[in-house]
């Protein structure tokens, strides 16, 4: 059976981030399902705000090159995305923009997005669980970059009180949806192996 290698990241680098907690829980669930998991923090990949003039003058930042190389080593990606004013975080959007700018010789543009399976999730203090921001992220990945994003998502409303002391979800329905997403991500990765 083909190895399932999943990269897990949060679109937040804030201390105590609910989405980082969600990313940690998804990473744990994926590992328990026998996936090989790599967790990254976008704090380790700082990049300037995307600017075409800056790219022309200095090229793509080394941190974007490193993150893209790491993405290439995985056949699936999970992103926990906070919702800022019903949209994706500037940090996450900027990271995606820079990574999408780098094409190696002989590589089709944005192939790092087209050649793997993506899954999304969000944890939000509100009742929609970050769903509105996930719609925007899905549009960026699917329409903008040609990525395959599975329909199942891990959405955690009222997230400030959703996690227990072990980092598990208290709400059975939210926990069940997370497990459905984990299984679907692994299945889709295996189908494309």
N, C-alpha and C positions, 0 to 999 in steps of 0.2 A: 504494500500500500504506500502511495506517495506521501511524503512528509507534508504536514500542514504547518506552515510557518506564518504566524500572524504578528504584524506590527501593531502595537496599541499606543495611542496618544490621546492627550487631552488638549483641547483648544484654549486652555487656561493655564497660566503659570502662577496664579494667585495662591498664596498660602491658605490652606483649608478649603480649596476649591471643591465644590460638590461634584463637578465633572471629573476631576482627578480621582475622586473617590469612586465614581462610576467606572472610570477606566481601570482602576485597580481591581474592582470586582469582576469586570469582564475578563481581564487578564487571568485572574484566578480561575474563573469558570472555563475559559478556553484551555488552560493548562490541565484542569481536572478532566477535560474531554480529550486529552492526549494531543493537543496542539503544542507546537513549539512557539513560545511567546517571547517577544522582545518589547519591553516597555520603554518609551522615551518621553522625555520632557522637552517641550519646545524651548525651555529656558537654556538648554544646552545647544540650541541652534539659533542664536540671535541673528537677525537680518535687518538691514535698514528698510524703511518704507520703500516699496517698489517705485522706481522712477526709471523710465526708458532712457533718459539722458545718463543717469548714473550707470545703468547697465551698459550702455554704449561706451562710456568712459572707462569703467572699471571691471566690467564683466559681471558674471553671476557670482554672488558671495560663496566662499568656500563652504560655509555652513549649509547652503542650499545644495551644493554638490554632494556633501557628506550625507545629508538626509535622503537625497534621491538615491544614492548608492545603497543606503540601508533599505529603502523601500524595495529596490530591485531584488534584494536577498529574501524577500517575503512574498508569498503568493496571496496574502490577504492583509487588509488594513482595517482596524476599528478606530473610529474617531469619536470621542466624547466631546460634544460641542456645546458650550454655553450659548445662551441666547442674549444678545445685547440689542435692546430695542427692536425685537422681532427678527434679528438678523444674526449672522455668523460673527464671531469676534474679529476685530481687526488683526489680531495676532495670527489667527488661523488663516484668514483670507490672504494676508501678506505672505505667509509661509507657502501656501498653495501657489500663489502667483509666482514667487521666485523659483520654486521647484519646477513649475511648468515651463520656465524659460530655458532650461538647460537641456540641450540635445547633444548626445555624443555622436561621433561620426558613424554613419550607417544606421542610426536610430531614428525611427519616425518620431516627429514631435509629439509630446505628451504620452509616449508609449508606457511610461511608468504608471500612468493612471489607467490606461486601456488594458494592460496585461495582468491585472490582478483584480480581486474581488474586494469591494468595500462594504462595510457595515457601519451604521451610524447610531448614536445614542445621545441623550441629553438628560441632565438632571437640573431641575429648576425649582426655585421656591414657589413659583406660581402653579396654577391648576392645569396649565397646558403642558407642563413638563418639558418645555423647550421645543415643542413640536413646530412652532412657526419658524424658528431659526433653522431647524433641520430641513424644512422645505427649501429654504434658500441654499443650504449646503448641498442638498441633493441636486438642485438645478446647476450649481457650479460644477459639481463632479460629473454628472450625467450629460448635461447639454453642453457645458463649456469645455469639458475635457474628455468626454467619451468613455467615462468609467462605468463599470458595472457595479451598481449599488443595490444590494438586496432589499426587498421591500420591508422585511422585518426590522424593527428598530427597538432599542432599549430606551424607553421614555419613563422618566421618574418625576412625577409631579410632587409638590409639597416636599421637596428633597431635603430641606433643612431638618426634617424629622423622619426621613425615610430610611436611614441606615441605623442598624443596631450597633452595639459596642464591638462586634466582630467585623463590621464593614458589610454585613449582609443586608438585603432589603427586607424591611418588616412586612410590607404589603405583599401578600401572596400573588396577586395578579401581576404586579410589576416584576416580581421575581420570576414568575412563569414566562412572561414575555421576554425577559432577558435570556432565559434558557432556550426559548424558541429561536431567538436571534443567533445565539451561539451555535446551536445545531445547524441552522440554515447556512451560516457563514462557512462552517467546516464542510458541509455537504457541497456547497457551490465551489469551494476551493478544490475539493477532490474531483468533482466533475470536470474541471478544467485542467487537471494535472496531466 
